[in-house]
């Protein structure tokens, strides 16, 4: 059996784009906005693996990536206000290992 744990910090380049098209008053309106920024990020990782034999192992892994919320640009011509979007993420999965 083996257990791995890890932590990390870094920076993430984020590009948020919002685009919408609408047909209003016999007119086709397309509006778009984009923002680019670099945000701090952090990750925590853990994995628990069990050796099945000399060659294979199986286990479970989980991670959580933290990034602060970012603001999606407004589209005032179409009545859409700016809003915050959470960018953090978590996942759980299975691990299969081949050892040589």
PLY file of the C-alpha trace (Angstrom):
ply
format ascii 1.0
element vertex 100
property float x
property float y
property float z
element edge 99
property int vertex1
property int vertex2
end_header
0.00 0.00 0.00
1.19 3.54 -0.70
-0.32 6.90 0.06
0.72 10.09 -1.75
-0.17 13.64 -0.76
0.80 16.82 -2.54
0.24 20.56 -2.43
1.10 23.21 -4.98
0.69 26.90 -5.70
0.95 28.74 -8.96
-0.70 31.10 -11.39
-3.35 30.41 -14.01
-4.00 32.38 -17.19
-7.76 32.74 -17.61
-9.64 34.00 -20.65
-13.37 34.60 -20.20
-15.41 35.32 -23.30
-19.10 36.08 -23.48
-20.95 36.26 -26.75
-24.65 36.47 -27.51
-26.78 37.09 -30.54
-30.40 38.20 -30.51
-33.06 39.21 -32.98
-34.89 42.27 -31.70
-37.08 44.85 -33.47
-36.35 43.36 -36.92
-32.64 43.74 -36.24
-30.01 41.09 -35.60
-27.73 42.10 -32.72
-24.44 40.40 -31.87
-22.44 41.49 -28.88
-19.29 40.07 -27.35
-16.85 40.87 -24.57
-13.65 39.24 -23.39
-11.34 39.57 -20.44
-7.93 38.03 -19.80
-6.26 37.86 -16.42
-3.75 35.90 -14.41
-5.07 34.52 -11.12
-3.34 32.77 -8.23
-4.13 29.07 -7.92
-3.49 26.22 -5.51
-3.93 22.46 -5.71
-4.18 19.65 -3.15
-3.80 16.03 -4.26
-3.99 12.64 -2.59
-3.85 9.05 -3.86
-4.12 5.73 -2.08
-2.78 2.75 -4.05
-2.76 -0.96 -3.30
-0.29 -3.32 -4.92
-2.19 -6.15 -6.65
0.94 -8.10 -7.64
4.52 -7.31 -8.68
3.41 -5.45 -11.79
0.00 -3.85 -11.19
-1.53 -1.56 -8.58
-4.97 -0.02 -8.19
-6.30 2.76 -6.04
-8.28 5.93 -5.68
-7.20 9.55 -6.12
-8.74 12.93 -5.33
-7.73 16.50 -6.01
-9.00 20.01 -5.41
-7.89 23.02 -7.44
-8.63 26.44 -5.98
-8.88 29.62 -8.01
-10.69 32.78 -6.95
-13.90 33.71 -8.73
-13.53 35.81 -11.87
-15.94 38.33 -13.37
-17.53 37.56 -16.72
-17.86 40.80 -18.73
-21.24 42.48 -19.15
-23.12 42.81 -22.43
-25.06 46.01 -21.79
-26.57 46.20 -25.30
-28.37 42.92 -24.61
-29.18 43.62 -20.96
-26.72 41.14 -19.44
-24.89 42.36 -16.36
-21.40 41.28 -15.35
-21.35 38.29 -13.01
-18.87 36.29 -11.00
-18.03 32.73 -11.98
-16.37 30.23 -9.64
-13.34 28.53 -11.17
-12.42 26.02 -8.45
-12.69 22.33 -9.24
-12.64 18.99 -7.42
-12.41 15.45 -8.73
-12.23 11.85 -7.54
-11.04 8.98 -9.70
-9.51 5.55 -9.93
-5.81 4.89 -10.42
-4.34 1.94 -12.29
-0.59 1.50 -12.13
1.87 -0.54 -14.15
5.28 -0.97 -12.51
8.35 -2.04 -14.48
0 1
1 2
2 3
3 4
4 5
5 6
6 7
7 8
8 9
9 10
10 11
11 12
12 13
13 14
14 15
15 16
16 17
17 18
18 19
19 20
20 21
21 22
22 23
23 24
24 25
25 26
26 27
27 28
28 29
29 30
30 31
31 32
32 33
33 34
34 35
35 36
36 37
37 38
38 39
39 40
40 41
41 42
42 43
43 44
44 45
45 46
46 47
47 48
48 49
49 50
50 51
51 52
52 53
53 54
54 55
55 56
56 57
57 58
58 59
59 60
60 61
61 62
62 63
63 64
64 65
65 66
66 67
67 68
68 69
69 70
70 71
71 72
72 73
73 74
74 75
75 76
76 77
77 78
78 79
79 80
80 81
81 82
82 83
83 84
84 85
85 86
86 87
87 88
88 89
89 90
90 91
91 92
92 93
93 94
94 95
95 96
96 97
97 98
98 99
